[in-house]
């Protein structure tokens, strides 16, 4: 049960991360989407935007809890 970041979207003008392509995966499946950050995040230099930093930003902003995502995956699996 964890998040991963497959791609970052960076503003052309400020070299700030503005969106994340993310995935959440558990033993039953995987969900993925794009999250547009509420604001480009702080003064973190682009070279310091590690996956753990990006996942932290995502977890702070995404409205879904991991329990909700687990339920969505379980529902999708049940429908198949």
C-alpha positions as CSV (number, residue, x, y, z in Angstrom):
1,X,0.0,0.0,0.0
2,X,2.0,2.9,-1.2
3,X,2.1,5.9,-3.5
4,X,4.6,6.4,-6.3
5,X,5.2,9.2,-8.7
6,X,5.7,8.4,-12.4
7,X,6.1,11.9,-13.7
8,X,6.4,15.5,-12.6
9,X,5.1,18.5,-14.4
10,X,7.2,21.6,-14.0
11,X,6.3,25.2,-14.8
12,X,8.3,26.6,-17.7
13,X,8.9,29.9,-16.1
14,X,9.7,29.1,-12.5
15,X,11.2,25.6,-12.5
16,X,8.6,24.6,-9.9
17,X,6.7,21.4,-9.7
18,X,3.0,22.1,-10.5
19,X,1.5,18.6,-11.0
20,X,2.3,15.0,-10.2
21,X,1.3,11.8,-12.1
22,X,0.8,9.4,-9.3
23,X,-0.2,5.8,-8.6
24,X,-1.4,4.1,-5.5
25,X,-1.0,0.3,-5.3
26,X,-2.0,-2.4,-2.9
27,X,-2.1,-6.2,-3.2
28,X,-5.4,-6.1,-5.1
29,X,-4.6,-3.5,-7.7
30,X,-3.6,0.0,-8.7
31,X,-5.1,3.4,-9.2
32,X,-3.4,6.3,-11.0
33,X,-4.2,9.9,-11.8
34,X,-2.7,13.3,-12.0
35,X,-2.8,15.8,-9.1
36,X,-2.3,19.5,-9.8
37,X,-0.6,20.9,-6.8
38,X,-2.6,23.7,-5.1
39,X,0.4,25.9,-5.6
40,X,3.9,25.2,-6.9
41,X,5.6,24.0,-3.8
42,X,7.9,26.4,-2.0
43,X,11.5,27.0,-2.7
44,X,12.6,23.4,-3.0
45,X,15.2,23.3,-5.8
46,X,14.1,20.9,-8.6
47,X,17.1,18.8,-8.1
48,X,16.0,18.2,-4.5
49,X,12.5,17.0,-5.4
50,X,13.0,13.3,-4.6
51,X,10.2,10.8,-4.8
52,X,9.8,10.9,-1.0
53,X,9.4,14.7,-1.1
54,X,6.9,14.5,-4.0
55,X,4.9,11.8,-2.3
56,X,4.9,13.9,0.9
57,X,3.4,16.8,-1.0
58,X,0.8,14.5,-2.6
59,X,-0.2,13.0,0.7
60,X,-0.6,16.5,2.2
61,X,-2.9,17.7,-0.6
62,X,-4.8,14.7,-2.0
63,X,-8.3,14.6,-0.5
64,X,-8.6,10.7,-0.6
65,X,-7.3,8.7,2.3
66,X,-5.5,5.4,1.7
67,X,-8.5,3.6,3.1
68,X,-10.7,5.2,0.5
69,X,-8.3,4.3,-2.3
70,X,-8.2,0.7,-1.0
71,X,-12.0,0.6,-1.2
72,X,-12.0,1.9,-4.8
73,X,-9.5,-0.8,-5.8
74,X,-11.6,-3.4,-4.0
75,X,-14.7,-2.2,-5.8
76,X,-13.0,-2.2,-9.2
77,X,-11.7,-5.8,-8.5
78,X,-15.2,-7.0,-7.5
79,X,-16.8,-5.5,-10.6
80,X,-14.3,-7.4,-12.8
